[in-house]
Amino acid sequence: MPVDANARLAELSPEKPPEKPKKKRPTIMHRTSMPSKEEAPLHYKTTYCCCCTCAAFCCLLQTGIALFVWFLLGAYGGRFMTWGPNWVPMGYGADLVGEMYYRQGGYASAFCEGRVEGCTLKIDFPGEGTDTVMGWANIWKLGSELPAKEWSGEWWRGNEYGFLIGTPLLWASSNINPMSMVTGILPSQHAAMRPLMEHMFNITQDSGKLVKEMMQDFFRTKDEINVPHDIAVLVQQILFRVVFNKTLSEDDSKAFVTFQSYVEWASSGAQLVPSFWTKPVFGALRKLIEQMHAQLTSKVALWSHLLEDVDCSPSKDCSTQAASMILDAFYIAYTTVPTTIRNGLGVLFSQHDTNPFQARTFKKEDALGFFWENLRYFPPVAGLPYWVKRPPCAGASTDEMALLNAPEGKTQACKLQDVSWQTGYPQVNQYYGGRRKVLNLALAQQDPVKWGADAASFRIRSLDEYSTKSVGFAEMAVNHNVAGGKMNRKCPAKALSLLIGEQFFVEFDELQWTTKEKIEFRKRNPFADSFTLKATSTSATAAGRSPSAAFVQESTRSSTQSGSRLMRKDDFDPAQASQRRKAEGKAESHQKSKSAQLAHSLAHGEVMTSGRMYK
């Protein structure tokens, strides 16, 4: 075909604008492996944005649910309607959120209309089926019956912490049954775990010295303290040293504290999430818990001599049960000791008129009393729950339920149902059809009948008064005649908690720290928000001092034994690896010998360290 020359010249003419290049479609790559180091920042930034979006969505979801629940409060039967995967009624959530945590008057207003004296019982609160008991005398009487009543099968305890009912999701991958934190395991399992709990948190004079040195080095190396986060990091490091005799690095402790903050939110927040959203929202956290649990199971071998000849069925084995218990214990410590220290620092620095301690200072010899008063006035755990009528197991008949609660610690767990495709764990009824009682520890700690006319005032009292009147550690739930004391519900870490609190305020010098933030107090937990302390010019020099040589040497020795890292240098050196194994063998022998120390103190719940009695 002949070519048109004019047309060809027109095509080649420079006056004609060039054609715009076509945009290339992006290539879609299907990833089959983790991102490279170069890609990682973008990968994690994207992940972080997704997490932020999910968190914001969940917050909006909870707000919408709360409004929906409050709307139903006026509708017939609205409070009895169940929500979420575990049959928890809406009335429970509405009372917990609307009355206990957002009512201006705090616990006294929510339970007793503002008058604690003479207030004894509130029926169907929080939620239908829950009765809350008030009054110090009532709390002490019923609490002292808890070991015997639970061992006999008359009372039952579920997966609860204070007034909160925790989701089974967090224990679904731990191979334990019931899927519960240590407060809600079977009586037989508790009897198997109690000696180990007391052994782990037993303190000696060496423990007192260790805590003191760690506190001193904490203040030496800090010119800024984020309260309570940095304190929580420190407390976890102390627990790791006391329990495992190994060092937990600050970075690892920070990561662990962040993990615990997720657990804290998910434990109760998951109850508000519809069943079909459980896996997408909490699936990653569940896998992380599974990894943590596996690491702790390997460390339980240190106490294998305490787990011989004990039965933890229907859980997989007692090592698995113990690993779950340890993870729970560290979580409970995270929610109590650092927040109490935060409140203590708050009253020292707050200029707000809500500060109940206008003196804002104390004598160093009163450090323990000051920490005690913060525990009393700002109770970290508000309630001690139990069930007088156990919620029926999912899929169980009335006759089958009658056989589950049995005397002599032979109460049985619910038979696990098939795994739900929506939640990823077997269906559990945590509430519906049961009858629950909660002993209000928070108001018992401020009962004027027991604590005097100034019970509602922040005043440092005598140590004897705290020792004989406190119920914050469930001191009344002790009966050495039941299962040889193995059903005692008194906090096994009470002495260690008091030691940490006292030593913190002994070493803390409020004149060397300052804050410009407004610290305002509420009458319910959390009693104050987070804040930051900054070192003054006079403390800057002290903050720059190196840690004590003895402590550095001890930390170095312990870090060579630490199993918190996946790989170590000496793993590639046979000679060094042999030395490390010998050191780990000595550490294991040290842990085993600990069980023979202070037998009398363990039996009576008393420990002497540095001349101070914690009981």
C-alpha positions in Angstrom: 0.0 0.0 0.0 1.5 3.4 -0.9 2.5 5.7 2.1 0.9 9.1 2.3 4.0 11.4 2.7 2.0 14.4 4.0 0.4 12.3 6.7 3.8 10.8 7.6 5.4 14.3 7.9 2.5 15.5 10.1 3.1 12.6 12.4 6.8 13.6 12.7 6.1 17.3 13.0 7.6 18.9 16.2 4.5 21.1 16.7 2.4 18.1 17.6 2.4 17.5 21.3 3.9 14.2 22.4 1.5 11.5 23.6 1.4 11.1 27.3 3.0 7.9 28.5 0.5 5.3 29.7 0.5 4.7 33.4 1.7 1.3 34.3 -0.5 -0.7 36.5 1.1 -1.6 39.8 2.3 -5.1 40.1 0.5 -7.0 42.7 2.9 -9.2 44.7 1.7 -12.0 46.9 4.0 -12.2 49.9 5.1 -15.6 51.0 7.6 -14.5 53.7 8.3 -11.9 56.3 9.4 -8.4 54.9 13.1 -7.7 54.5 14.9 -5.3 56.8 14.6 -2.6 54.2 10.8 -3.2 53.9 10.3 -3.6 57.7 9.7 0.0 58.6 7.0 0.4 56.0 5.5 -2.9 57.0 5.3 -2.1 60.6 4.1 1.4 59.9 1.2 -0.1 57.9 0.6 -2.6 60.7 0.6 0.2 63.3 -1.9 2.2 61.3 -4.2 -0.8 61.0 -3.9 -1.4 64.7 -4.7 2.3 65.4 -7.7 2.1 63.2 -8.9 -1.1 64.9 -8.4 0.4 68.3 -10.3 3.5 67.4 -13.1 1.4 65.9 -13.3 -0.7 69.1 -13.5 2.4 71.3 -16.4 3.7 69.2 -17.9 0.3 69.4 -17.7 0.2 73.2 -19.2 3.7 73.3 -22.1 2.6 71.1 -22.7 -0.5 73.2 -22.7 1.5 76.4 -25.3 3.9 74.9 -27.3 1.0 73.7 -27.2 -0.7 77.1 -28.2 2.5 78.9 -31.2 2.8 76.5 -32.2 -0.8 77.4 -32.1 0.0 81.1 -35.6 1.4 80.9 -36.9 -1.4 78.7 -38.5 -4.5 80.3 -36.0 -7.3 80.6 -33.2 -5.2 79.0 -30.8 -5.7 81.9 -31.2 -9.5 81.6 -30.2 -9.7 77.9 -26.9 -11.3 77.3 -24.2 -9.9 75.2 -20.9 -11.2 73.8 -19.8 -14.8 73.5 -19.8 -15.8 77.2 -23.4 -15.0 78.3 -22.7 -12.0 80.4 -25.9 -9.8 80.9 -26.1 -6.2 79.7 -27.0 -5.1 83.2 -23.6 -6.1 84.4 -21.8 -4.1 81.8 -24.1 -1.1 82.3 -23.5 -1.0 86.1 -19.8 -1.6 85.8 -19.3 1.2 83.2 -22.1 3.7 84.1 -22.3 3.4 87.8 -19.0 2.1 89.3 -16.5 3.8 86.9 -18.2 7.0 85.7 -20.3 8.0 88.6 -18.8 11.1 90.3 -19.0 9.8 93.9 -16.9 6.7 93.2 -17.5 3.4 95.0 -19.3 4.9 98.0 -21.8 6.6 95.8 -22.3 3.6 93.5 -22.9 1.1 96.3 -24.0 3.1 99.3 -25.4 6.4 98.0 -22.4 8.1 99.6 -22.8 6.8 103.1 -20.4 3.8 103.9 -21.3 3.4 107.6 -24.2 1.0 108.0 -24.2 0.0 104.3 -24.2 -3.8 104.2 -25.8 -5.1 101.0 -26.7 -4.1 97.4 -28.8 -6.7 95.6 -28.4 -7.2 91.8 -25.5 -4.9 91.5 -23.4 -4.8 89.4 -25.8 -6.7 87.2 -28.7 -9.0 87.9 -27.5 -12.0 89.7 -24.7 -10.3 91.6 -25.1 -9.2 95.2 -22.4 -7.0 96.7 -21.6 -7.2 100.4 -20.3 -4.2 102.4 -19.2 -3.7 105.9 -15.8 -4.7 107.4 -17.3 -7.2 109.8 -19.3 -8.9 107.0 -16.3 -9.0 104.7 -14.1 -10.6 107.3 -16.7 -13.2 108.3 -17.6 -14.3 104.8 -14.0 -14.1 103.5 -12.8 -16.3 106.4 -15.3 -19.0 105.2 -14.1 -19.0 101.6 -11.4 -21.7 102.0 -13.7 -24.2 103.6 -16.8 -23.4 101.5 -14.9 -23.7 98.3 -13.2 -26.9 99.3 -16.5 -28.4 100.3 -18.1 -27.6 96.9 -20.7 -25.2 98.4 -19.2 -22.1 96.8 -17.5 -21.8 93.4 -15.1 -19.3 91.9 -14.9 -18.3 88.3 -12.5 -16.5 86.0 -12.8 -13.2 87.8 -10.5 -10.5 89.2 -12.1 -8.1 91.5 -15.6 -7.2 90.1 -14.4 -7.9 86.5 -15.2 -11.2 84.7 -12.4 -12.1 82.4 -12.8 -13.6 79.0 -11.7 -17.3 78.6 -10.1 -16.2 75.3 -6.8 -15.4 77.1 -6.4 -18.9 78.5 -7.8 -20.8 75.6 -4.4 -21.7 74.2 -2.8 -22.7 77.5 -4.0 -26.3 77.7 -5.7 -25.7 81.0 -9.3 -26.4 82.1 -11.0 -24.4 83.4 -9.8 -21.7 81.0 -9.3 -19.2 83.8 -6.7 -17.2 85.6 -5.4 -18.6 88.8 -8.3 -17.1 90.9 -10.8 -19.3 89.1 -9.1 -22.7 88.9 -10.5 -25.8 90.6 -10.0 -26.3 94.3 -7.8 -29.4 93.6 -5.7 -27.3 91.2 -5.4 -24.5 93.7 -4.2 -26.9 96.3 -1.6 -28.1 93.9 -0.4 -24.6 93.0 -0.5 -22.9 96.5 2.8 -24.3 97.8 4.5 -23.2 94.6 3.0 -19.7 94.9 4.2 -19.3 98.4 7.7 -20.6 97.5 8.1 -18.3 94.5 7.2 -15.2 96.4 9.0 -16.0 99.7 11.4 -13.3 100.6 14.5 -13.4 102.7 17.1 -10.9 104.0 18.8 -11.4 100.6 15.6 -10.4 98.9 15.5 -7.2 100.9 19.1 -6.3 100.0 18.4 -7.1 96.3 15.3 -4.9 96.2 17.1 -2.0 97.9 20.0 -2.2 95.4 17.7 -2.3 92.4 15.8 0.7 93.7 19.0 2.7 94.3 20.2 2.0 90.8 16.8 2.8 89.3 17.0 6.3 90.7 20.7 6.7 89.9 20.1 6.0 86.2 16.9 8.0 85.7 16.5 11.7 85.0 12.9 11.2 84.0 10.2 8.8 85.3 7.1 8.0 83.4 4.6 7.1 86.1 3.4 4.4 86.3 5.0 2.8 83.2 8.6 3.0 84.3 7.7 1.7 87.7 5.8 -1.2 86.2 9.0 -2.0 84.2 11.1 -1.9 87.4 8.6 -4.1 89.3 8.7 -6.8 86.6 12.5 -6.8 86.7 12.4 -7.2 90.5 9.9 -10.1 90.3 12.0 -11.8 87.6 15.0 -11.7 89.9 13.2 -12.8 93.0 11.3 -15.6 91.2 13.8 -16.9 88.7 17.0 -15.5 90.1 17.8 -14.1 86.6 18.0 -10.6 85.1 15.3 -9.3 82.8 16.7 -6.4 80.7 14.9 -3.1 80.7 14.0 -3.5 77.0 12.5 -6.9 77.6 10.7 -5.7 80.7 9.2 -2.8 78.7 8.0 -5.2 76.1 6.5 -7.4 78.8 4.7 -4.5 80.4 3.3 -3.4 77.0 2.0 -7.0 76.5 0.4 -6.9 80.0 -1.4 -3.6 79.1 -3.0 -5.4 76.1 -4.0 -8.3 78.3 -5.6 -5.8 80.8 -7.7 -4.2 78.1 -8.6 -7.5 76.4 -9.6 -9.3 79.6 -12.8 -7.3 80.1 -13.0 -5.6 76.7 -13.5 -8.9 74.9 -16.7 -9.4 76.8 -18.2 -6.5 74.9 -17.1 -7.6 71.4 -19.6 -9.7 69.4 -18.6 -13.3 68.9 -17.8 -13.1 65.2 -15.3 -10.3 65.9 -13.4 -12.1 68.6 -10.8 -13.8 66.4 -10.1 -10.8 64.1 -9.6 -8.4 67.0 -7.9 -10.6 69.6 -6.3 -13.4 67.5 -2.8 -11.9 67.5 -2.8 -11.3 71.3 -3.9 -14.9 71.8 -0.9 -16.2 69.8 1.4 -14.0 71.8 0.0 -15.4 75.0 0.6 -18.9 73.7 4.3 -18.0 73.0 4.7 -16.5 76.5 3.1 -19.6 78.1 5.4 -21.9 76.2 8.5 -20.0 77.4 7.3 -20.1 81.0 6.5 -23.8 80.8 10.2 -24.5 80.2 11.2 -22.5 83.3 8.8 -24.4 85.6 11.4 -27.2 85.7 13.1 -25.2 88.5 10.3 -26.3 90.8 9.7 -29.8 89.5 10.2 -31.1 93.1 7.2 -29.1 94.2 5.0 -30.5 91.5 5.6 -34.2 92.1 2.6 -36.3 93.2 0.1 -33.5 92.6 -2.9 -33.7 90.3 -3.9 -30.7 88.1 -6.4 -32.6 85.8 -8.2 -31.9 83.6 -5.4 -29.6 82.6 -2.7 -31.1 80.5 -0.2 -31.3 83.4 0.9 -29.4 86.5 3.8 -27.8 84.6 1.3 -26.3 82.2 -0.9 -25.2 85.1 2.1 -23.6 86.9 3.2 -21.7 83.8 -0.3 -20.2 83.5 -0.3 -19.3 87.2 3.1 -17.5 86.9 1.8 -15.5 84.0 -1.3 -14.6 86.0 0.8 -13.6 89.1 3.0 -11.3 87.1 -0.1 -9.7 85.6 -1.7 -9.2 89.0 1.5 -7.5 90.2 1.4 -5.3 87.1 -2.1 -4.0 88.0 -1.4 -3.4 91.7 2.0 -2.4 92.9 2.9 0.1 90.2 -0.5 1.8 90.4 -0.3 2.1 94.2 3.2 3.7 93.9 1.7 6.0 91.2 -1.0 7.1 93.7 1.7 7.7 96.4 3.8 9.8 94.1 0.6 11.6 93.0 -0.3 12.7 96.5 3.3 14.0 97.0 3.2 16.2 93.9 -0.4 17.1 93.3 -1.4 20.7 93.9 -5.0 20.0 93.0 -7.8 20.3 95.6 -8.7 16.7 95.0 -5.4 15.6 96.6 -6.4 13.9 99.9 -2.9 14.3 101.4 -2.4 18.0 101.7 0.8 17.6 103.8 2.5 16.2 100.7 5.4 14.8 102.6 6.3 12.0 105.1 9.2 10.9 107.3 11.4 8.2 105.9 10.8 6.0 108.9 7.1 6.1 107.9 7.7 4.8 104.3 6.0 1.5 104.9 3.0 3.2 106.6 2.8 5.7 103.7 2.7 2.8 101.2 0.1 1.0 103.4 -2.1 4.1 103.5 -2.1 4.3 99.7 -3.2 0.6 99.6 -6.0 1.4 102.0 -7.2 4.7 100.6 -6.7 3.8 96.9 -7.5 0.0 96.8 -6.1 -1.6 93.7 -8.4 -4.5 93.9 -12.0 -3.6 94.8 -13.7 -6.9 95.3 -13.4 -10.6 96.1 -16.0 -12.6 94.2 -17.5 -16.1 94.6 -20.7 -17.9 93.4 -23.2 -19.4 95.8 -24.9 -20.9 92.7 -22.6 -21.9 89.9 -23.6 -20.8 86.4 -24.7 -23.9 84.4 -22.0 -25.3 82.1 -22.7 -24.9 78.4 -24.5 -27.9 77.1 -25.0 -29.5 80.6 -28.3 -30.6 82.1 -29.5 -30.0 85.6 -28.6 -33.5 86.7 -25.1 -33.2 85.2 -24.5 -30.0 87.0 -25.5 -31.6 90.3 -22.6 -33.9 90.0 -19.9 -31.3 89.3 -19.7 -29.6 92.7 -18.3 -32.1 95.2 -16.8 -32.1 98.7 -13.1 -32.6 99.7 -11.8 -30.5 96.8 -13.3 -32.8 94.1 -15.3 -30.1 92.3 -15.1 -30.8 88.6 -14.6 -28.5 85.6 -17.2 -28.1 82.8 -16.8 -30.5 79.9 -15.2 -28.5 77.1 -17.5 -28.0 74.1 -16.5 -28.0 70.5 -14.4 -25.0 69.4 -16.6 -22.2 68.1 -15.7 -21.0 64.6 -16.6 -17.5 65.7 -14.4 -17.2 68.8 -11.8 -19.8 68.3 -12.4 -21.4 71.7 -15.1 -23.6 73.3 -18.4 -22.0 74.4 -18.4 -21.0 78.1 -21.3 -19.7 80.2 -19.7 -17.3 82.7 -22.8 -15.8 84.3 -26.3 -16.7 83.1 -28.3 -18.8 85.6 -25.8 -18.3 88.4 -25.8 -16.3 91.6 -22.7 -14.3 92.5 -21.6 -12.5 95.7 -18.8 -10.0 95.7 -17.1 -8.8 99.0 -16.5 -5.1 98.6 -12.9 -4.8 99.8 -12.6 -1.2 98.7 -15.3 0.1 101.0 -14.3 -2.3 103.9 -10.9 -0.5 103.8 -12.8 2.7 104.6 -15.4 1.5 107.0 -15.6 4.0 109.9 -16.9 1.3 112.2 -13.5 -0.4 112.0 -11.1 2.3 110.9 -12.5 5.2 112.9 -14.3 8.4 112.2 -11.5 9.6 109.9 -11.6 6.4 107.8 -12.4 8.6 104.7 -9.2 10.7 105.3 -5.7 10.0 104.1 -3.7 9.6 107.3 -0.6 7.5 108.0 -1.6 5.1 110.7 0.4 2.6 112.9 1.7 -0.6 111.2 -0.2 -2.7 113.8 -3.5 -1.1 112.7 -2.8 -2.0 109.1 -1.7 -5.5 110.0 -4.9 -6.2 112.0 -7.5 -4.4 110.0 -6.5 -4.7 106.3 -8.6 -6.9 104.0 -7.0 -5.6 100.8 -4.8 -8.7 100.5 -7.7 -11.0 101.4 -6.0 -11.5 104.8 -9.2 -13.1 106.2 -9.3 -15.9 103.6 -7.0 -18.2 105.6 -7.7 -21.5 107.2 -4.8 -23.8 107.8 -7.1 -26.6 108.8 -8.5 -26.9 105.3 -6.3 -28.9 102.9 -3.3 -28.1 105.1 -3.6 -24.4 104.3 -3.5 -25.0 100.5 -6.9 -23.4 100.0 -5.8 -20.1 101.6 -6.8 -17.2 99.4 -4.6 -14.6 101.0 -2.3 -13.0 98.5 1.0 -15.0 98.5 3.0 -12.0 97.4 1.8 -9.7 100.1 5.2 -9.5 101.9 7.1 -8.9 98.6 4.6 -6.2 97.6 5.1 -4.4 100.9 8.8 -4.7 100.6 8.9 -3.2 97.1 6.6 -0.4 98.2 8.5 0.5 101.3 11.9 0.4 99.6 10.7 2.6 96.8 9.6 5.4 99.1 12.7 5.0 101.3 14.9 5.6 98.3 12.7 8.2 96.7 13.6 11.9 97.5 10.7 14.1 96.4 12.9 17.2 96.7 15.0 15.9 93.7 12.0 15.5 91.4 9.4 17.8 90.0 6.4 17.9 87.5 4.4 20.6 85.8 1.5 18.3 85.1 -1.8 18.6 86.8 -2.5 15.5 88.9 -6.2 15.1 89.7 -7.7 12.3 91.8 -10.9 10.3 91.3 -12.8 8.2 93.8 -12.5 5.0 91.8 -9.8 3.0 90.0 -7.8 4.4 88.2 -7.6 7.0 90.9 -5.2 9.2 88.9 -3.8 9.5 85.4 -0.3 8.9 84.2 2.3 11.7 84.6 6.0 12.4 84.3 8.5 13.3 86.9 11.7 15.1 85.9 14.9 15.3 87.9 15.8 18.7 89.3 19.3 20.2 88.8 20.4 18.9 92.2 19.6 15.4 91.3 21.1 15.5 87.8 24.6 14.6 89.1 23.2 11.7 91.1 21.3 10.5 88.1 24.5 10.3 86.1 26.4 8.1 88.7 27.2 4.6 87.7 25.4 1.7 89.3 27.2 0.1 92.3 29.9 -2.3 91.3 28.4 -5.1 93.4 25.1 -4.8 91.6 26.7 -4.6 88.2 28.7 -7.8 89.0 25.6 -9.6 90.2 23.5 -8.4 87.2 26.2 -9.6 84.8 26.4 -13.0 86.5 22.6 -13.4 86.4 22.4 -12.2 82.8 24.6 -15.1 81.7 22.0 -17.4 83.1 19.0 -15.6 81.6 16.9 -17.6 79.2 15.0 -14.6 77.9 17.1 -14.3 74.8 16.8 -16.8 71.9 20.5 -17.0 71.2 23.7 -16.2 73.1 27.3 -15.9 72.2 28.4 -18.8 74.3 26.0 -21.1 72.4 28.7 -21.2 69.8 31.6 -21.8 72.2 31.6 -25.3 73.8 33.8 -24.2 76.7 31.7 -21.2 77.6 28.5 -23.2 77.1 29.7 -25.7 79.6 30.4 -23.0 82.2 27.0 -21.5 81.6 25.3 -24.9 82.2 27.2 -25.3 85.5 26.0 -21.8 86.5 22.4 -22.7 85.6 22.7 -25.8 87.6 23.8 -23.8 90.7 20.8 -21.5 90.1 18.4 -24.4 90.0 19.9 -25.8 93.3 19.5 -22.4 94.8 15.8 -22.3 93.9 15.3 -25.8 95.3 17.0 -25.0 98.6 14.7 -21.9 99.0 11.8 -24.2 99.8 13.5 -25.3 103.1 14.0 -21.7 104.3 11.7 -19.9 106.7 9.2 -22.8 107.0 7.7 -21.3 110.1 7.3 -18.0 108.4 5.5 -19.5 105.4 3.1 -21.4 107.7 2.2 -18.3 109.5 2.4 -15.8 106.7 5.2 -13.8 108.3 8.6 -12.8 106.9 11.4 -10.9 108.6 13.8 -9.0 106.4 16.3 -6.3 107.5 14.6 -6.2 110.9 11.1 -5.4 109.4 8.2 -7.7 109.8 5.8 -7.9 106.8 2.7 -9.8 107.7 
